Amino acid sequence: MATPLGLAIAARHLSHRRRQTVTSLLGVALGVAFFIAIASMMQGFQQDFVNRIIDSSPHVTIKDEFRTPPRQPVENVYPDAVIQLRGLKPRDEVRGLRGARAIIAALEQLPGLKVAPTLAGNALLRYGPKDSSVNVIGIVPDKERLVTKLEKDLIAGKLEGLYTAANGIILGEGVAQKAGIGMDDLVTVVSPEGVVLRMKVVGIFRSGLTVTDNFDTYMLMKKAQVLQNRPNVINRVRIRMDDVEQAQPLARKIEARFGYRTESWQEQSSNVLGIFVIQNVIMYSTVGAILIVACFGIFNVISTVVFEKTKDIGILKSMGFRDADIRRIFVYEGLMVGSIGVVMGWALGFGLVEFMGSLHFKMEGFVRAEGLVLYKSAKHYVISGAMGLTASTFAAWLPARRASRLKPVDIVRGAA
Amino acid sequence: MTPAIPILEARRLTRELPGPVPVTLVRDIDLTVAAGEFVAITGPSGSGKSSLLYLLGLLDTPSSGDVLVDGLPTVGIPDNPLADLRLSRFGFVFQFHFLLPEFSARDNVEIPMRRLGLLGTGEIRDRAEFLLETLGLAEHAHKLPEQMSGGQRQRVAVARALANDPAIILADEPTGNLDTKSAENVFSLFRQLASDQGRAVVVVTHDTELAARADRRIHLVDGRIVP
């Protein structure tokens, strides 16, 4: 009934107070725009990182380790007793995954899974006077190419090189650069067991994940077993899944069935994923702070309007406007500032994102990238819009409530 | 309207401002106003003229006693129905015009009608123009209050008070800020509203000359009616 009238009055109030209105509009707009820009940057980076992890590392890894020490006989006999055993530690499997072939065979039966066995260990890479410590991963190339994107990541050489060369090794780009190693160079690999192998570099890869590129090397499983002096041993089974979201439940299932420690990609990258949570908290609090400042702007404008318009409120109420009608007028003002500010903020945020997308520079952190990876999502617009509108409505609500409680008789008496 | 039921009636109306030293604004006022009657309330400053008018206009709540509109008591009516009653039955004119400064004369006159919502947009506009025309303001309809003279503004305020065709017009020193000629104009306007249109008009004024032209004059001293 009074909706268009209330709106009309609200609009006039704001348009007659242009500078203040514009200031508070800008407050909301900047808050919304920064949220969109920051969210797109952060999420872009996070998603890019997760994608790289999902792309280049296995989704589930079975390790030859146990999470908990085996249950001791005394605990079985006295299940309710308080027992403390000292020096108990999870069993160390010198022989790698027992029954690895059976595990692999069982997993290969499951739909949507690709499975590759590996033997991972440490070694010293010696090239000229330079020694570098590296992870040596023994693989079966035909299975590996199904599970990781090592083959795609190769910037020099071929995965088949491992078969054709007598002792072939593939190095991460960082490993090669640090020691100044090129393709076809001969390197010496020394294992903790004391085995020394002369190997030929048949490939160099770049995954984009700094840790991987700087430390990982690949060779045939057989060579790795010789190097580590662990014939026929497999200590990792790596699994790639069609549906990455199923990694955690699958890992739990495998661990429950075989007992070995089984990690999903989320668990393996939990340190980084934990940082993302903190990043998001920082982002939300920064943007929250901007919006709170914007709130003060709106609060200020509407409080001023209420103060200046006391006489108008008096006459409107004596005329027969209800408390709610008056309150609505000022809440509308907040909503107007809020919604126009949000739309401006959307436009500004969109522009900022486009601008950031046009920047190009090299950076190296967790990942190697050129320019900012941006994630554009309608969700950011919805969230920022909702936050902006809520904030401005709330900021308007307080002065509006005050206005609606003014008694007309006090106003006309005071003025007359 | 039968004269048996007065359109506006005050019964033992008392208003005190609470506080460490309570102040009595009006005390034991009995008053009836019939349709078509023009009543002037006079009295020295601080005698409670305006307070009485606000009580009659349901803007203030009496400490005791009651105000009857169309014979029905109003004490105890919640705020919202009370606002609705003011909207449909009362028209107020104050010493200061209280026009909304952002709105043109016509928009100001339209506001009470739009709030009441009984008429369509076109009808509201027509009625606003008609009212302004009767008050000789036809060519000022589009002007903002600040572009008009004091007398013109006060006439716009009268037009606004008449917007919803109220039975009761209450005016608080409507001529207080006007020069003699404008005051004369506005006063004869109230005279007409009562005599020609049959509205109950109650005007608070300290101008005894003008008050003398009312049907009835009520003199207040210290919140009481004195004969």
HADDOCK unambig.tbl for C-alpha pairs under 7 A between the chains (distance, minus, plus):
assign (segid A and resid 1 and name CA) (segid B and resid 117 and name CA) 6.29 0.50 0.50
assign (segid A and resid 2 and name CA) (segid B and resid 114 and name CA) 6.87 0.50 0.50
assign (segid A and resid 2 and name CA) (segid B and resid 115 and name CA) 5.36 0.50 0.50
assign (segid A and resid 5 and name CA) (segid B and resid 114 and name CA) 6.73 0.50 0.50
assign (segid A and resid 12 and name CA) (segid B and resid 102 and name CA) 6.13 0.50 0.50
assign (segid A and resid 311 and name CA) (segid B and resid 98 and name CA) 6.68 0.50 0.50
assign (segid A and resid 312 and name CA) (segid B and resid 98 and name CA) 6.47 0.50 0.50
assign (segid A and resid 312 and name CA) (segid B and resid 100 and name CA) 6.04 0.50 0.50
assign (segid A and resid 315 and name CA) (segid B and resid 98 and name CA) 6.35 0.50 0.50
assign (segid A and resid 318 and name CA) (segid B and resid 59 and name CA) 6.34 0.50 0.50
assign (segid A and resid 319 and name CA) (segid B and resid 86 and name CA) 6.26 0.50 0.50
assign (segid A and resid 319 and name CA) (segid B and resid 87 and name CA) 5.49 0.50 0.50
assign (segid A and resid 319 and name CA) (segid B and resid 112 and name CA) 6.80 0.50 0.50
assign (segid A and resid 320 and name CA) (segid B and resid 83 and name CA) 4.29 0.50 0.50
assign (segid A and resid 320 and name CA) (segid B and resid 84 and name CA) 5.61 0.50 0.50
assign (segid A and resid 320 and name CA) (segid B and resid 86 and name CA) 5.08 0.50 0.50
assign (segid A and resid 320 and name CA) (segid B and resid 87 and name CA) 4.14 0.50 0.50
assign (segid A and resid 321 and name CA) (segid B and resid 83 and name CA) 6.12 0.50 0.50
assign (segid A and resid 322 and name CA) (segid B and resid 80 and name CA) 5.76 0.50 0.50
assign (segid A and resid 322 and name CA) (segid B and resid 83 and name CA) 5.83 0.50 0.50
assign (segid A and resid 408 and name CA) (segid B and resid 59 and name CA) 6.45 0.50 0.50
assign (segid A and resid 409 and name CA) (segid B and resid 54 and name CA) 6.71 0.50 0.50
assign (segid A and resid 409 and name CA) (segid B and resid 59 and name CA) 5.60 0.50 0.50
assign (segid A and resid 409 and name CA) (segid B and resid 60 and name CA) 6.02 0.50 0.50
assign (segid A and resid 416 and name CA) (segid B and resid 95 and name CA) 6.13 0.50 0.50
assign (segid A and resid 416 and name CA) (segid B and resid 96 and name CA) 6.82 0.50 0.50
